[in-house]
Amino acid sequence: MTEKIRVLIADDHPLFRDGLTALLTDGPDTELVGAATSGTEAVELARETQPDVVVMDLHMPGVNGIEATRRIVADSPHITVLVLTMFDDDDSIFSALRAGARGYLLKGADQEQIHTAIRAAANGEIIFGTQLAARMLAYFTAPAAAPAPVFPQLTEREREVLDLVAQGRANPAIAAKLSLSQKTVRNHVSNILTKLQVADRAQAIVQARDAGLGQQSRV
């Protein structure tokens, strides 16, 4: 006979806790080893009973579910914490994961989903409820935001000119490089000095190089 999954419940809502108790007691492959009504009690019972899975609510009196998760995982890394809560905001989800939770379900999940998640968690899988899976996938597959440009007060052309100034190039060389007239380059340099609030070209070069510009000719 397959060994049953030993489960500890941590939830301060009596009706929900009673429902989970009935679910786990009646389950053919689960064994309820305890039910905690606070985060502190969850940590103590987890240490005493050493369950395979802790089904953890986040909002509880005293020590909350995130801190309780952190303490349980630190004390007994082999225990898997499965969060079951009503909170679906990103802060709660990522705080729970950083604390060591291996799964996250919302309380709208039905009994079969909860049972499936407990079995998966016991097998070492990372579990997200159907309501959260698409969001998590989108979060981790979204392209990274482009870094903010240095000196955002400058136009793109002015940044190009400043980069060449920082390389030590004189106005005629910059004009040739960018296919501009020397007068246009002088105007750009004047605007750059004004926007950077510096007195001369040398001070502009110092600021530009400190920001990482002008590297090409200095390698």
C-alpha positions in Angstrom: 0.0 0.0 0.0 1.3 3.5 -0.9 2.3 5.5 2.1 -0.1 8.4 2.8 0.9 12.0 2.4 1.1 13.6 5.9 -0.5 17.0 5.9 -0.6 19.9 8.4 -3.2 22.6 8.0 -2.5 26.2 9.0 -5.6 28.4 8.8 -7.4 30.6 11.3 -10.9 30.4 9.6 -12.9 27.6 11.4 -15.2 26.9 8.5 -12.5 26.6 5.9 -10.2 24.7 8.3 -13.0 22.2 9.0 -13.6 21.8 5.3 -9.9 21.0 4.7 -9.9 18.7 7.6 -12.8 16.7 6.1 -11.2 16.7 2.7 -7.9 15.4 4.0 -9.4 12.9 6.5 -11.5 11.4 3.7 -8.8 11.4 1.1 -7.4 7.9 0.3 -3.8 9.1 0.0 -3.7 11.8 2.7 -3.3 11.8 6.5 -4.1 14.9 8.6 -1.4 15.3 11.3 -2.6 18.6 12.8 -4.4 21.9 12.3 -2.9 25.2 13.4 -4.8 28.4 13.9 -1.9 30.8 13.9 1.5 31.1 12.3 3.3 30.5 15.6 1.3 27.3 16.1 2.0 26.2 12.6 5.8 26.5 13.1 5.5 24.5 16.4 3.3 21.7 15.0 5.5 21.4 11.9 8.5 20.9 14.1 6.7 18.3 16.2 4.8 16.4 13.5 7.2 16.7 10.5 4.5 16.6 7.8 5.2 16.1 4.2 3.1 19.2 3.2 1.9 22.2 5.1 -1.2 23.9 3.6 -0.6 27.5 4.7 -2.9 30.5 4.8 -1.1 33.8 4.7 -3.3 36.0 6.9 -3.2 34.7 10.4 -2.9 36.3 13.8 0.5 36.9 15.3 3.1 35.4 12.9 1.7 35.6 9.4 1.9 32.8 6.9 4.9 34.2 5.0 7.0 34.4 8.1 5.7 31.0 9.3 6.7 29.5 5.9 10.2 31.0 6.3 10.6 29.5 9.7 9.3 26.1 8.8 11.5 25.8 5.7 14.5 27.0 7.7 13.9 24.4 10.4 12.9 21.5 8.1 13.9 22.0 4.5 12.2 18.7 3.5 8.8 20.0 4.4 6.9 21.4 1.5 4.7 24.5 2.1 1.7 24.9 -0.2 0.0 28.3 0.2 -3.8 28.3 0.1 -5.1 31.9 0.5 -7.5 34.5 -0.8 -4.7 37.0 -1.7 -3.8 37.0 -5.3 -1.6 40.2 -5.5 2.0 39.9 -6.8 3.5 41.1 -3.5 1.9 38.2 -1.6 2.8 35.6 -4.3 6.4 36.5 -4.6 6.9 37.1 -0.8 5.6 33.6 -0.2 7.9 32.1 -2.9 10.9 33.9 -1.5 10.0 32.6 1.9 10.2 29.0 0.5 6.7 28.1 -0.5 6.6 25.6 -3.3 3.0 26.2 -4.4 0.3 28.9 -4.4 -3.4 28.3 -4.7 -6.4 30.6 -4.2 -9.2 29.6 -1.9 -11.6 29.5 -4.9 -9.9 26.2 -5.9 -12.2 23.2 -5.7 -11.5 20.1 -3.7 -10.0 18.1 -6.6 -7.6 21.0 -7.4 -6.5 21.2 -3.8 -6.0 17.4 -3.5 -4.0 17.4 -6.8 -1.9 20.3 -5.6 -1.1 18.5 -2.4 0.0 15.4 -4.2 2.1 17.4 -6.7 3.7 19.4 -3.8 4.5 16.1 -2.0 6.3 15.0 -5.2 8.5 18.0 -5.3 6.6 19.9 -8.0 6.1 23.7 -8.0 2.3 24.4 -8.2 0.3 27.4 -9.2 -3.5 27.4 -9.4 -5.1 27.8 -12.8 -6.0 31.4 -11.9 -2.4 32.3 -11.3 -0.5 30.1 -13.8 -1.1 32.3 -16.8 0.0 35.4 -14.8 3.2 33.8 -13.6 4.0 32.6 -17.1 3.5 36.1 -18.5 5.6 37.6 -15.8 8.6 35.3 -16.4 8.4 35.4 -20.2 7.8 39.2 -20.5 10.7 41.0 -22.2 12.9 42.9 -19.8 12.2 46.6 -19.8 14.8 48.7 -21.7 17.2 50.5 -19.3 16.6 54.2 -19.0 19.1 56.2 -21.1 21.9 58.1 -19.4 21.3 61.8 -19.3 17.6 61.6 -20.2 17.5 65.4 -20.5 19.5 65.1 -23.7 18.1 64.2 -27.1 19.3 61.1 -28.8 21.5 63.1 -31.1 23.0 65.1 -28.2 23.9 61.8 -26.5 25.6 60.7 -29.7 27.6 63.9 -29.8 28.4 63.7 -26.0 29.7 60.1 -26.5 32.1 61.2 -29.2 33.1 64.2 -27.1 33.9 61.8 -24.2 36.0 59.8 -26.7 38.2 62.9 -27.0 37.1 63.8 -30.6 37.2 67.4 -31.7 34.2 69.0 -33.4 35.5 68.5 -37.0 35.9 64.8 -36.4 32.4 64.6 -34.8 30.9 66.4 -37.7 32.5 64.0 -40.2 31.5 61.0 -38.1 27.8 62.0 -37.9 27.6 63.7 -41.3 26.8 67.0 -39.7 28.1 70.5 -40.2 30.6 71.8 -37.7 28.2 74.6 -36.8 25.5 72.0 -36.0 28.0 70.2 -33.8 29.0 73.4 -32.0 25.3 74.0 -31.3 24.8 70.5 -30.0 27.8 70.9 -27.7 26.5 74.2 -26.4 23.2 72.7 -25.7 24.8 69.7 -23.9 26.9 72.0 -21.6 23.7 73.9 -20.7 21.7 70.9 -20.0 24.4 69.2 -18.0 25.0 72.5 -16.1 28.7 72.4 -16.7 31.1 75.2 -17.5 33.1 73.7 -20.3 33.9 70.6 -22.4 36.3 69.1 -19.9 33.6 69.0 -17.2 31.1 67.4 -19.7 33.7 64.8 -20.5 34.1 63.9 -16.8 30.4 63.5 -16.3 30.0 61.5 -19.6 32.8 59.1 -18.7 31.5 58.6 -15.2 28.2 57.6 -16.8 29.9 55.1 -19.1 30.1 57.1 -22.3 33.2 57.4 -24.4 34.3 53.9 -23.9 35.0 52.9 -27.5 38.2 54.8 -28.0 39.4 54.3 -24.4 39.6 50.4 -24.5 
